[in-house]
Amino acid sequence: MSTGFSCLPDANGTDAWRRVWSIITVHFWFKCFGTTGFTFVFFSAYVFLLKYPSYPVTIVPATALDRLIGVEPLALPFYLSLWLYVSLPPMLMTTRQAIIEYGMWIGGLCLVALTIFYFWPSTVPLAHVDWSRYPGMAFLKGIDTAGNACPSLHVATAVFSWYWLNSWPSALGLGRGVQIFSACWCVTIVYSTMATKQHMALDVAAGIGLALVFIWAFIRVGQPRSGVAADYGIVEQE
């Protein structure tokens, strides 16, 4: 079985993109303020744990993959693009119930990660890089000190968002090209966490694992529920 936005009529070409825009404008301000409020609350907790760890901080060891991937300044825009990427799933929902329940799912994912950061704070090894040579990267290091490393929430939320975004293009008649673009975007975000030296490969693996746990839980618990699945626009089809 596969998942798709079967509750939406088929569309093609320009009509499909017009339909996407019409979906985005539904409850537009509710989506905007909800996403902003969620981000503010999350960041407040994240930064507090980053600045005031409750337990000794563990340094996540580097692997051969980390040594293979060097610092790449061009990865910074992809790293920052996460905030646009993760805002897309709620923007493509059509009911407040769906938006709220989605917020609960991704909020649960973030809460689990924050709990781990509280009891097991972690950071990455010193990169031995002169960040002043990379002004944009130096700015990033100034606001995000590469703590709260494992699991990588950057990776976890990107993968979780990819799952939600994977269904709507084909249902709206946009073709596989958009699905491939979304997958590539997700992969570049994951790569950027290592290329900016914000995370190690072990952080990335743990972040992917956390996302898969919540995707599995949604499929088992959330997706089959009658009515709610249709509100999300994600339903199982034979």
C-alpha positions in Angstrom: 0.0 0.0 0.0 1.1 3.6 -0.5 0.1 6.9 1.0 -1.4 9.8 -1.0 -3.6 12.9 -0.8 -6.5 10.9 -2.2 -9.0 13.3 -0.6 -7.9 15.9 -3.1 -9.0 15.9 -6.8 -6.5 15.1 -9.5 -4.9 18.1 -11.2 -2.3 18.7 -13.9 0.2 21.4 -14.8 -0.6 24.9 -13.8 -3.9 23.8 -12.3 -1.9 21.7 -9.8 0.2 24.6 -8.6 -2.9 26.8 -8.3 -4.4 24.1 -6.1 -1.3 24.0 -4.0 -1.5 27.8 -3.5 -5.2 27.5 -2.6 -4.4 24.9 0.0 -1.7 27.1 1.5 -4.1 30.0 1.9 -6.5 27.9 3.9 -6.2 29.0 7.6 -3.1 30.9 6.4 -2.6 33.0 9.5 -3.4 30.1 11.8 -0.6 28.2 10.1 1.8 31.2 10.3 1.2 32.1 13.9 1.0 28.5 15.0 4.4 27.7 13.4 6.0 30.8 14.8 4.7 30.1 18.3 5.8 26.5 18.2 9.3 27.6 17.0 9.6 30.2 19.8 8.6 27.7 22.5 11.0 25.1 21.1 13.9 27.4 20.7 13.5 28.8 24.2 13.8 25.3 25.7 16.6 24.3 23.3 18.7 27.4 24.0 18.2 27.0 27.8 19.4 23.4 27.7 22.3 24.5 25.4 23.5 27.2 27.8 22.7 25.4 31.1 23.4 21.7 30.8 22.2 19.7 33.8 24.8 16.9 33.5 28.4 16.6 32.2 28.5 17.2 28.5 29.5 14.2 26.4 31.7 14.7 23.3 30.3 12.7 20.3 33.2 10.9 18.7 34.1 11.5 15.0 34.0 8.7 12.5 35.7 8.1 9.2 32.8 9.7 7.5 33.2 12.8 9.5 36.9 13.0 8.5 35.9 12.4 4.9 33.4 15.3 4.8 35.3 18.6 5.1 34.0 22.0 6.0 31.9 23.3 3.1 30.7 27.0 3.4 28.2 26.4 0.5 26.4 24.0 2.7 25.2 26.8 5.0 22.2 27.9 3.0 21.0 24.2 2.9 21.5 24.0 6.7 19.4 27.1 7.2 16.8 26.0 4.7 15.5 23.5 7.2 13.2 26.1 8.7 11.5 26.5 5.3 11.4 22.8 4.7 9.8 21.9 8.0 7.1 24.6 7.6 5.8 23.0 4.4 3.8 20.1 5.9 1.4 22.2 8.0 1.1 24.8 5.2 -0.3 22.0 3.0 -3.0 20.9 5.4 -6.6 22.0 5.1 -8.1 21.8 8.6 -7.1 23.2 12.0 -7.5 19.8 13.5 -4.9 18.4 11.1 -2.5 21.2 11.8 -2.8 20.8 15.6 -2.4 17.1 15.5 0.6 17.4 13.2 2.0 19.9 15.7 1.5 17.3 18.5 3.4 14.6 16.5 6.4 16.8 15.6 6.2 18.4 19.1 6.5 14.9 20.6 9.5 14.2 18.5 11.1 17.5 19.7 10.1 16.7 23.3 11.9 13.3 23.2 15.0 14.9 21.8 14.9 17.7 24.5 14.5 15.1 27.2 17.6 13.3 25.9 19.5 16.7 25.8 18.5 17.3 29.4 19.7 13.9 30.8 22.5 13.4 28.3 23.9 16.7 27.0 26.3 16.3 24.1 28.5 18.3 21.8 30.8 17.7 18.8 34.6 17.6 18.9 36.5 20.8 18.3 36.8 21.2 14.6 40.2 23.1 14.6 38.8 25.4 11.9 39.4 29.2 11.8 35.7 30.2 11.5 36.7 33.8 10.9 37.6 32.8 7.4 33.9 31.9 6.8 31.8 34.9 8.0 28.4 33.1 7.6 29.7 30.0 9.4 31.1 32.2 12.2 27.7 33.7 12.6 26.1 30.3 12.9 28.6 29.2 15.5 27.9 32.3 17.5 24.2 31.5 17.8 24.4 27.7 17.8 27.4 26.3 19.6 27.0 22.8 18.2 25.7 21.5 21.5 22.6 19.4 21.9 24.3 17.3 19.3 22.9 13.8 19.6 20.4 13.0 18.2 20.5 15.7 15.6 17.1 17.5 15.7 18.0 19.1 12.4 18.1 15.7 10.8 15.1 14.2 12.7 12.8 17.0 11.8 14.0 17.1 8.1 13.3 13.3 7.7 10.0 13.5 9.5 8.9 16.4 7.2 10.1 14.5 4.2 7.7 11.7 5.0 4.8 14.0 5.2 5.8 15.8 2.0 6.4 12.6 0.0 2.7 12.0 -0.7 1.2 15.3 -1.9 3.0 15.9 -5.3 1.6 12.8 -7.1 -1.9 13.3 -5.6 -1.9 16.8 -7.0 -0.6 15.8 -10.4 2.8 17.4 -10.0 4.7 14.3 -10.9 7.7 12.5 -9.4 10.0 15.4 -10.1 8.7 17.3 -7.1 9.0 14.2 -4.9 12.6 13.7 -6.1 13.3 17.4 -5.4 11.9 17.1 -1.9 14.0 14.0 -1.2 17.2 15.7 -2.6 16.4 18.8 -0.4 16.1 16.5 2.7 19.4 14.8 1.8 21.2 18.1 1.4 20.0 19.3 4.8 21.3 16.1 6.3 24.6 16.5 4.6 24.8 20.2 5.6 24.7 19.2 9.3 28.1 17.5 8.8 29.6 19.9 6.3 29.0 22.8 8.7 30.5 20.6 11.5 27.4 21.2 13.6 26.9 17.4 13.9 28.8 14.2 13.6 27.7 11.1 11.6 26.6 9.4 14.9 24.3 12.4 15.6 22.9 12.1 12.1 22.2 8.4 12.5 20.5 9.0 15.8 18.4 11.7 14.3 17.3 9.5 11.4 16.5 6.8 13.9 14.3 9.2 16.0 12.4 10.3 12.9 11.8 6.7 11.8 10.4 5.8 15.3 7.9 8.7 15.0 7.0 7.8 11.4 6.4 4.2 12.4 4.3 5.4 15.4 2.2 7.7 13.2 1.6 4.9 10.7 0.6 2.5 13.4 -1.4 4.9 15.6 -2.3 8.1 13.8 -2.7 7.3 10.1 -5.3 4.5 10.3 -7.7 6.5 12.5 -11.0 7.1 10.6 -11.6 10.7 9.7 -8.4 12.1 11.0 -6.4 10.6 8.1 -8.7 12.3 5.6 -8.2 15.6 7.3 -4.5 15.2 7.0 -4.9 14.4 3.4 -2.8 11.3 4.0 -4.8 8.0 3.7 -3.9 4.5 2.9 -4.9 3.2 -0.5 -5.0 -0.4 -1.8 
